Amino acid sequence: MMLDLNALLIFAKVVEANSFSAAARQLRVPVSTVSRRVAELEGQLGVRLLERSTRSLRLTDLGSEVLEHARRSVEISDAVAGIVSNRMTSVSGLLRVAALPSISDTLVAPLVGAFQAAHPNVRVQVLVTERHVDQVSEGIDIAFRFGPLRDSGLVARRVLTYRHRLVASPTYLGALPAPDAPRDLYDHRLLAFSLGKPDHRWTFIRAGHADRETITFQPHFTMNDYIGLATALLAGSGIGDLPPVVQPELLRDGRLVEVMPEWRFRTFDLSLVHLGHRQLSRPVRLFKDFAIERMPTLFPDLPT
């Protein structure tokens, strides 16, 4: 039996509005049309979907089940209309993005570039900062963030999960015995991302085991920029941690190697964060969908 999609949509609208007349106003059709289409749907199904009275409507048990399918039909209809609209009309406007320095070079910049190639009339402003931004007061449309949300008015969509790796150059490791366990790191020059605190802490979990070990140390060299740390590590300055989204070619090419691969840092979730769905502009919706689709292809082999 092939159901009439329009009748399902009208039925869902009647239930949402709790009134035939209110649904008719929203749909901009006569009340008689709304009533007739719902009656035709009931006739086609051979069941009563709504119990009607002079003041209210009540769903029957079967009506509740049909409503779930009707709502899905509405969602599919809206999605198809959105796809067609996105293809048929040009998108313009301003998109404001906030991102951490560790992902600005190898993730955000190529992502924004590809997005603007597809939508050249969208202007993009990227704020690169380590601090927590207030998206409402600072006018940030979408932010790349790690960890849980602080604001219940925001929506987060996880897009990547990965862990940092402890790395060093082959030159550095060739001059000293390579560490086998976290405590062995005290015998080495350690480099760390830091905002200036004298002490630093690394916690490691042994792969396939419950073993956990934490070391606290004063780094030989700190910097609040992972690109700078990568340069120092390449120069043989010591051992340090790097996110896999920062110059991943360094490990692929063997210019840096992972140290103590059996002992690992915890994983991070990178999320796209934005205001509630109903407040999203079209450029923000398009960029969100674009990023969700493209980001995993930029980094297909992230360590977890």
C-alpha positions in Angstrom: 0.0 0.0 0.0 1.5 3.3 -1.1 0.6 6.1 1.4 0.1 9.7 0.3 3.1 11.6 1.7 1.2 14.9 1.7 -1.6 13.4 3.8 1.0 12.2 6.3 2.5 15.6 6.4 -0.9 17.2 7.0 -1.7 14.7 9.7 1.6 15.5 11.5 0.8 19.2 11.3 -2.7 18.7 12.8 -1.2 16.8 15.7 1.5 19.4 16.2 -1.0 22.3 16.2 -3.6 20.2 18.1 -6.2 21.8 15.8 -7.5 21.3 12.3 -8.0 25.1 11.9 -4.6 26.0 13.3 -2.9 23.5 11.0 -4.9 24.9 8.0 -3.6 28.4 8.8 0.0 27.2 9.0 -0.4 25.3 5.8 -2.4 28.1 4.1 -5.1 25.8 2.9 -8.8 25.6 3.8 -9.9 23.7 6.9 -12.0 21.5 4.8 -8.9 20.4 2.8 -7.1 19.5 6.0 -10.0 17.5 7.4 -10.6 15.7 4.1 -7.0 14.7 3.7 -6.8 13.3 7.2 -10.1 11.4 6.7 -8.8 10.0 3.4 -5.6 8.8 5.2 -7.8 7.1 7.9 -9.9 5.5 5.1 -6.8 4.3 3.3 -5.4 2.7 6.5 -8.8 1.5 7.6 -8.2 2.8 11.2 -9.1 5.9 13.2 -6.1 8.0 13.9 -7.7 10.8 15.9 -10.6 11.0 18.3 -12.3 14.4 17.7 -14.4 16.5 20.0 -15.6 20.1 19.8 -12.6 21.3 21.9 -9.7 18.9 21.5 -8.1 16.1 19.6 -6.7 12.9 21.0 -4.5 10.4 19.2 -5.6 6.8 19.2 -3.0 4.1 19.9 -2.6 3.4 16.2 -2.5 7.1 15.6 0.5 7.5 17.9 2.4 4.8 15.9 1.5 6.4 12.5 2.5 9.8 13.9 6.1 8.6 14.4 6.3 7.6 10.7 4.6 10.8 9.7 7.2 12.8 11.6 10.0 10.9 9.9 8.4 11.7 6.6 8.4 15.4 7.5 12.1 15.2 8.4 12.9 13.5 5.1 10.9 16.0 3.2 12.7 18.9 4.9 16.1 17.3 4.3 15.4 16.8 0.6 14.2 20.4 0.3 17.3 21.6 2.1 19.6 19.6 -0.2 17.8 21.1 -3.3 17.8 24.6 -1.8 21.5 24.3 -1.0 22.3 23.3 -4.6 20.0 25.8 -6.3 20.8 29.0 -4.4 24.0 30.8 -3.7 25.1 31.2 -0.1 26.5 34.4 1.2 27.2 36.0 4.6 29.8 36.0 7.3 30.9 33.0 9.3 32.9 33.5 12.6 34.9 30.5 13.8 37.0 30.0 16.9 39.8 27.5 17.0 42.8 26.4 19.1 46.3 27.1 17.8 47.1 23.4 17.7 44.6 22.7 15.0 44.6 26.1 13.1 47.3 25.2 10.6 46.7 21.6 9.5 43.0 21.3 10.2 41.0 24.6 10.3 42.9 26.4 7.5 42.5 23.7 4.8 38.9 23.0 6.0 37.9 26.7 5.6 39.7 26.9 2.3 37.8 23.9 0.9 34.5 25.3 2.2 35.1 28.7 0.6 36.0 27.0 -2.7 32.5 25.5 -2.6 30.8 28.6 -1.3 32.9 31.6 -2.5 30.4 34.2 -1.3 30.8 33.3 2.3 33.3 35.4 4.2 35.1 33.6 7.1 36.7 35.1 10.2 38.8 32.7 12.3 39.8 33.6 15.9 42.8 31.5 17.0 43.1 31.4 20.7 43.8 29.1 23.7 41.3 30.8 25.9 37.7 29.8 26.4 35.5 32.0 24.2 32.0 33.2 25.0 30.3 32.4 21.7 27.2 34.6 22.4 28.9 37.8 23.6 31.8 37.4 21.1 29.6 36.6 18.2 31.3 33.3 17.4 29.1 31.1 15.2 31.0 27.8 15.6 34.0 26.8 17.7 36.3 23.8 17.7 36.6 22.7 21.3 38.0 19.9 23.4 36.1 18.4 26.4 32.7 18.9 27.9 30.5 22.0 27.4 30.1 24.6 30.1 27.0 26.2 28.6 23.8 24.3 28.3 22.6 26.7 25.6 25.2 25.3 23.2 25.2 22.2 21.1 28.3 20.0 20.5 28.9 17.5 17.8 32.0 15.3 18.3 34.0 15.0 15.0 37.4 13.5 15.9 38.8 11.5 18.8 42.6 11.1 19.2 45.5 11.1 21.7 48.7 13.0 21.7 51.9 11.0 21.1 55.2 11.2 22.9 57.8 11.8 20.2 61.5 12.6 19.6 63.9 12.8 16.6 65.9 9.7 15.7 69.0 11.9 16.3 68.1 12.6 19.9 67.2 8.9 20.6 70.4 7.7 19.0 72.5 9.6 21.6 70.8 8.3 24.7 69.1 5.0 25.8 65.4 5.2 24.8 63.0 5.2 27.8 60.9 2.0 28.3 58.6 3.3 31.0 57.4 6.7 32.2 59.8 6.9 35.1 62.7 6.6 32.6 61.7 10.0 31.2 63.3 11.7 34.2 66.7 10.9 32.6 65.8 12.9 29.5 65.2 16.5 28.4 61.5 16.9 28.3 59.6 19.5 26.1 56.0 20.5 26.9 53.2 22.7 25.8 52.7 25.1 28.6 51.3 28.6 29.4 54.2 29.3 31.7 53.6 27.1 34.7 56.9 25.8 36.2 55.7 22.2 36.8 54.2 19.9 34.3 52.4 16.6 34.5 52.0 13.7 32.1 49.7 10.7 32.9 50.2 7.5 30.9 48.1 4.4 30.5 49.7 1.2 29.4 48.0 -0.3 26.3 46.0 -3.4 27.0 46.6 -3.1 30.8 45.1 -1.2 33.7 48.5 0.2 34.6 48.6 4.0 35.0 51.6 6.1 35.8 52.0 9.9 36.3 55.2 11.9 36.3 55.6 15.5 37.4 58.6 17.4 36.1 60.0 20.8 35.2 60.3 20.9 31.4 63.6 21.6 29.7 61.7 23.8 27.3 58.1 25.0 27.1 56.1 26.9 24.5 52.4 27.6 24.1 52.5 26.6 20.4 52.7 23.1 19.1 54.2 24.1 15.8 57.1 25.7 17.7 57.5 22.5 19.8 57.6 20.4 16.7 60.5 22.5 15.4 62.4 22.1 18.6 61.8 18.3 18.6 63.0 18.1 15.0 66.2 19.8 16.1 66.9 17.0 18.6 66.1 19.1 21.7 64.4 16.3 23.6 61.2 14.3 24.0 57.8 15.9 23.9 54.1 15.4 23.2 52.4 16.4 19.9 48.8 16.1 18.7 48.6 14.0 15.6 46.9 16.8 13.8 50.0 19.0 14.0 52.3 18.3 11.1 51.4 14.6 10.8 53.9 14.2 8.0 56.7 14.4 10.5 55.9 10.9 11.9 54.9 9.5 8.5 58.3 10.5 7.1 60.2 9.2 10.1 61.6 12.6 11.0 60.0 12.1 14.4 59.3 8.7 16.0 56.9 7.7 18.8 58.6 7.1 22.1 57.3 4.4 24.5 54.3 3.5 22.2 53.1 1.0 24.8 52.5 3.9 27.2 49.8 6.3 26.0 48.1 9.5 26.8 44.4 9.6 27.3 42.2 10.5 24.3 40.6 13.8 23.5 37.2 14.5 21.8 37.3 17.4 19.4 33.8 18.8 18.9 32.1 21.5 16.8 30.1 23.7 19.2 27.4 26.1 18.1 24.1 27.7 19.4 20.9 25.8 19.3 19.8 24.4 16.0 17.0 26.9 15.5 19.4 29.8 15.8 21.8 28.6 13.1 22.3 30.7 9.9 22.5 29.0 6.6 26.4 29.5 6.3 26.8 27.9 9.8 24.6 24.9 8.9 26.5 24.3 5.7 29.9 24.7 7.3 28.9 22.3 10.1 27.8 19.6 7.7 30.8 20.3 5.5 33.2 19.9 8.5 31.6 16.7 9.7 32.0 15.1 6.3 35.5 16.4 5.5 37.4 16.3 8.8 37.7 12.5 9.1 39.1 12.4 5.6 41.8 15.0 6.5 43.1 12.7 9.2 42.0 9.1 8.4 44.5 7.3 10.7 44.4 9.1 14.0 45.8 7.3 17.1 43.2 6.4 19.7 
